[in-house]
Amino acid sequence: MRNAVIKTWNRLLGNEEGLTLVEYGVGAILAVTVGALALTTLAQEVNTQLGEAETIMENSTPPTATP
């Protein structure tokens, strides 16, 4: 089994005919996955920051107006 994997790997490395549709598909899926993970992480961070800001605003006393 290991020899078959190594032979296939070497055959693919030596193929320089250009990208196939499958390779473009793998690249697109990878890009979408990385992008989705980045946006999810960013959304969680923004949500945390907004929650902290809300807590600070709820606990602060409003300034008093001076005539």
Biotite code that builds the C-alpha atoms (Angstrom):
import biotite.structure as struc

atoms = struc.array([
    struc.Atom([0.000, 0.000, 0.000], chain_id="A", res_id=1, res_name="MET", atom_name="CA", element="C"),
    struc.Atom([2.786, 2.403, 0.938], chain_id="A", res_id=2, res_name="ARG", atom_name="CA", element="C"),
    struc.Atom([4.595, 1.756, -2.358], chain_id="A", res_id=3, res_name="ASN", atom_name="CA", element="C"),
    struc.Atom([1.431, 2.506, -4.320], chain_id="A", res_id=4, res_name="ALA", atom_name="CA", element="C"),
    struc.Atom([0.994, 5.823, -2.524], chain_id="A", res_id=5, res_name="VAL", atom_name="CA", element="C"),
    struc.Atom([4.627, 6.766, -3.117], chain_id="A", res_id=6, res_name="ILE", atom_name="CA", element="C"),
    struc.Atom([4.397, 5.825, -6.821], chain_id="A", res_id=7, res_name="LYS", atom_name="CA", element="C"),
    struc.Atom([1.204, 7.861, -7.222], chain_id="A", res_id=8, res_name="THR", atom_name="CA", element="C"),
    struc.Atom([2.744, 10.821, -5.389], chain_id="A", res_id=9, res_name="TRP", atom_name="CA", element="C"),
    struc.Atom([5.852, 10.735, -7.588], chain_id="A", res_id=10, res_name="ASN", atom_name="CA", element="C"),
    struc.Atom([3.726, 10.448, -10.727], chain_id="A", res_id=11, res_name="ARG", atom_name="CA", element="C"),
    struc.Atom([1.670, 13.494, -9.716], chain_id="A", res_id=12, res_name="LEU", atom_name="CA", element="C"),
    struc.Atom([4.777, 15.505, -8.894], chain_id="A", res_id=13, res_name="LEU", atom_name="CA", element="C"),
    struc.Atom([6.218, 14.790, -12.324], chain_id="A", res_id=14, res_name="GLY", atom_name="CA", element="C"),
    struc.Atom([3.037, 15.816, -14.173], chain_id="A", res_id=15, res_name="ASN", atom_name="CA", element="C"),
    struc.Atom([3.469, 19.345, -15.538], chain_id="A", res_id=16, res_name="GLU", atom_name="CA", element="C"),
    struc.Atom([0.559, 19.511, -17.972], chain_id="A", res_id=17, res_name="GLU", atom_name="CA", element="C"),
    struc.Atom([-1.180, 22.287, -16.048], chain_id="A", res_id=18, res_name="GLY", atom_name="CA", element="C"),
    struc.Atom([-3.978, 22.489, -13.560], chain_id="A", res_id=19, res_name="LEU", atom_name="CA", element="C"),
    struc.Atom([-7.030, 20.340, -13.989], chain_id="A", res_id=20, res_name="THR", atom_name="CA", element="C"),
    struc.Atom([-10.572, 21.139, -12.955], chain_id="A", res_id=21, res_name="LEU", atom_name="CA", element="C"),
    struc.Atom([-10.139, 19.000, -9.844], chain_id="A", res_id=22, res_name="VAL", atom_name="CA", element="C"),
    struc.Atom([-7.111, 20.987, -8.725], chain_id="A", res_id=23, res_name="GLU", atom_name="CA", element="C"),
    struc.Atom([-8.971, 24.264, -9.251], chain_id="A", res_id=24, res_name="TYR", atom_name="CA", element="C"),
    struc.Atom([-11.857, 22.828, -7.233], chain_id="A", res_id=25, res_name="GLY", atom_name="CA", element="C"),
    struc.Atom([-9.557, 21.831, -4.382], chain_id="A", res_id=26, res_name="VAL", atom_name="CA", element="C"),
    struc.Atom([-8.049, 25.318, -4.378], chain_id="A", res_id=27, res_name="GLY", atom_name="CA", element="C"),
    struc.Atom([-11.493, 26.950, -4.328], chain_id="A", res_id=28, res_name="ALA", atom_name="CA", element="C"),
    struc.Atom([-12.685, 24.729, -1.487], chain_id="A", res_id=29, res_name="ILE", atom_name="CA", element="C"),
    struc.Atom([-9.539, 25.502, 0.482], chain_id="A", res_id=30, res_name="LEU", atom_name="CA", element="C"),
    struc.Atom([-9.966, 29.254, -0.065], chain_id="A", res_id=31, res_name="ALA", atom_name="CA", element="C"),
    struc.Atom([-13.623, 29.164, 0.991], chain_id="A", res_id=32, res_name="VAL", atom_name="CA", element="C"),
    struc.Atom([-12.822, 27.121, 4.090], chain_id="A", res_id=33, res_name="THR", atom_name="CA", element="C"),
    struc.Atom([-10.009, 29.436, 5.205], chain_id="A", res_id=34, res_name="VAL", atom_name="CA", element="C"),
    struc.Atom([-12.177, 32.487, 4.520], chain_id="A", res_id=35, res_name="GLY", atom_name="CA", element="C"),
    struc.Atom([-15.102, 31.084, 6.490], chain_id="A", res_id=36, res_name="ALA", atom_name="CA", element="C"),
    struc.Atom([-12.875, 30.259, 9.445], chain_id="A", res_id=37, res_name="LEU", atom_name="CA", element="C"),
    struc.Atom([-11.376, 33.743, 9.392], chain_id="A", res_id=38, res_name="ALA", atom_name="CA", element="C"),
    struc.Atom([-14.799, 35.388, 9.286], chain_id="A", res_id=39, res_name="LEU", atom_name="CA", element="C"),
    struc.Atom([-16.085, 33.177, 12.097], chain_id="A", res_id=40, res_name="THR", atom_name="CA", element="C"),
    struc.Atom([-13.122, 34.075, 14.281], chain_id="A", res_id=41, res_name="THR", atom_name="CA", element="C"),
    struc.Atom([-13.525, 37.758, 13.459], chain_id="A", res_id=42, res_name="LEU", atom_name="CA", element="C"),
    struc.Atom([-17.260, 37.650, 14.211], chain_id="A", res_id=43, res_name="ALA", atom_name="CA", element="C"),
    struc.Atom([-16.642, 36.061, 17.600], chain_id="A", res_id=44, res_name="GLN", atom_name="CA", element="C"),
    struc.Atom([-14.057, 38.720, 18.458], chain_id="A", res_id=45, res_name="GLU", atom_name="CA", element="C"),
    struc.Atom([-16.362, 41.557, 17.412], chain_id="A", res_id=46, res_name="VAL", atom_name="CA", element="C"),
    struc.Atom([-19.205, 40.041, 19.435], chain_id="A", res_id=47, res_name="ASN", atom_name="CA", element="C"),
    struc.Atom([-16.955, 39.853, 22.508], chain_id="A", res_id=48, res_name="THR", atom_name="CA", element="C"),
    struc.Atom([-15.841, 43.462, 22.109], chain_id="A", res_id=49, res_name="GLN", atom_name="CA", element="C"),
    struc.Atom([-19.418, 44.709, 21.667], chain_id="A", res_id=50, res_name="LEU", atom_name="CA", element="C"),
    struc.Atom([-20.512, 42.791, 24.761], chain_id="A", res_id=51, res_name="GLY", atom_name="CA", element="C"),
    struc.Atom([-17.751, 44.397, 26.800], chain_id="A", res_id=52, res_name="GLU", atom_name="CA", element="C"),
    struc.Atom([-18.689, 47.862, 25.507], chain_id="A", res_id=53, res_name="ALA", atom_name="CA", element="C"),
    struc.Atom([-22.338, 47.238, 26.384], chain_id="A", res_id=54, res_name="GLU", atom_name="CA", element="C"),
    struc.Atom([-21.394, 46.224, 29.926], chain_id="A", res_id=55, res_name="THR", atom_name="CA", element="C"),
    struc.Atom([-19.253, 49.331, 30.380], chain_id="A", res_id=56, res_name="ILE", atom_name="CA", element="C"),
    struc.Atom([-22.039, 51.605, 29.111], chain_id="A", res_id=57, res_name="MET", atom_name="CA", element="C"),
    struc.Atom([-24.679, 49.967, 31.311], chain_id="A", res_id=58, res_name="GLU", atom_name="CA", element="C"),
    struc.Atom([-22.533, 50.343, 34.435], chain_id="A", res_id=59, res_name="ASN", atom_name="CA", element="C"),
    struc.Atom([-21.409, 53.926, 33.848], chain_id="A", res_id=60, res_name="SER", atom_name="CA", element="C"),
    struc.Atom([-23.283, 56.900, 35.280], chain_id="A", res_id=61, res_name="THR", atom_name="CA", element="C"),
    struc.Atom([-24.402, 59.536, 32.829], chain_id="A", res_id=62, res_name="PRO", atom_name="CA", element="C"),
    struc.Atom([-22.761, 62.935, 33.174], chain_id="A", res_id=63, res_name="PRO", atom_name="CA", element="C"),
    struc.Atom([-24.785, 65.612, 34.928], chain_id="A", res_id=64, res_name="THR", atom_name="CA", element="C"),
    struc.Atom([-25.598, 68.769, 33.040], chain_id="A", res_id=65, res_name="ALA", atom_name="CA", element="C"),
    struc.Atom([-24.304, 71.997, 34.553], chain_id="A", res_id=66, res_name="THR", atom_name="CA", element="C"),
    struc.Atom([-26.135, 75.242, 33.789], chain_id="A", res_id=67, res_name="PRO", atom_name="CA", element="C"),
])
